[in-house]
Amino acid sequence: MVNRNIALLGATGSIGTSTLDVVSEQGLGISLASAHQDYNKLIDIANRHSIPCIVLTGIDDSTLQSKLKLDNPSLRIYFGEEELLQLLRGEDYDIALNAITGSAGLRSSFAILERGKALALANKESLVMAGHLLTKLIKDKPIIPVDSEHSAIFQAIGTHPLSEVKQLHITASGGAFRDLPMSEFAHISPQEALKHPNWNMGAKVTLDSATMFNKALEVIEAHWLFGLPYEQISAIIHPQSIIHSLVEFIDGSLLAQLSTPDMKLPILYALSYPHRTASVLVKTDLGKLSGLTFREIEPQRYPLFFLGLEVGKSGGIQPTVMNAAVEAASMLFLNGKIAYTDMMWIVYEALDTTPNISEPDLETIIRVNREVFEKVSTAKVRHFVR
């Protein structure tokens, strides 16, 4: 692999942890790493990987800030999103991997692309909320997708022109409740929702997988990444998560990327692109694979997925409104304040009461995202009539 210097955003999360395994195996350097509040883990990562500069975006206590700097004199430690953005605009790195969770990762994606640096993107929300703006910043380097589904599509398309692509098929595990009787949905607990059958991910991503909201985000993301209309992007449940997505070409051929479900593989590809590099981190034994099956997505089981598709097609500010409402509703559910089945109706109400804006600028997106999140998360909790 080319010796690249990496800025790793979201270093303490599941994607960040997998990235560190790739970095260790490949002997890559990290010049900058960030986390939200887990300072013990981030400092430990910095010490183990000789990272000279770290940022904690969610530590506001000035006393704690001073103590962390005093206790770690060999580290350059910064605090807050504005400091992170300044470092992204000025620090020495070749590629930035943005694995910040949720809408908090949006400004960082802009800072990276505005500087002309390569962006390995694991933050779906950047393109979902601001794809119409972010894609205009792409210069001589493409956005390299880190999501396993988009990485699979990226690899399968290769150098083929889009005129040869008939359909993108994004695969979905179906999440924790793909086989649960619908009659039990009203009694789903947060603990049950956080037990993904195939992947080990953070709470928000795992819950989004259970509702399949994540798959709606991925369809919108694919629209912006690959420049195809929504009519040419579909999703299908593949419970084994071995086929990570497929590209159907105009001659009827289907090209798929397969592997044991492990995020280290798309991370490795993103960091080594346009080359491939030897690795032993992920191994797939074809002889031990079970049958590979597919099934359609049920509208009643996954209403947020279908609502998300309609929102993506509507465009404008609506994807931002939906994303903010889902983030807030997810927090309410995980904190035991609403039922699992209430989330859909909370999101629908937010969309219904927020006027669309056809071409929002970045500041409008950030403002509306904050306003909708605050409105939903602080509203008087009630169970919705269904």
Buried (B, 14 or more C-beta within 10 A) or exposed (E): BEEBBBBBBBBBBBBBBBBBBBBEBBEBBBBBBBBBEBBEBBBEBBEEBEBBBBBBBEBEEEEEBEEBBEEBEEBBBBBBBEBBBBBBEEBEBBBBBBBBBBBBBBBBBBBBBBBEBBBBBBBBBBBBBBBBBBBEBEEEEEBBBBBBBBBBBBBBBEEEEEEEBBBBBBBBBBBBBBEBEEEEBEEBEBEBBBEBBBBEBBBBBBBBBBBBBBBBBBBBBBBBBBEBEBEBBBBBBBBBBBBBBBBBBEEEEEBBBBBBBBBBBBBBBBBBBEEEBEBEBBEEEEEEEEEBEBEEBBEEBBBBBBBBBEBBBBBBBBBBBBBBBBBBBBBBBBEEEBBBBBBBBBBBBBBEEBEEBEEBEBEEBBBBBEEBBEBBBEEEEEEBEE
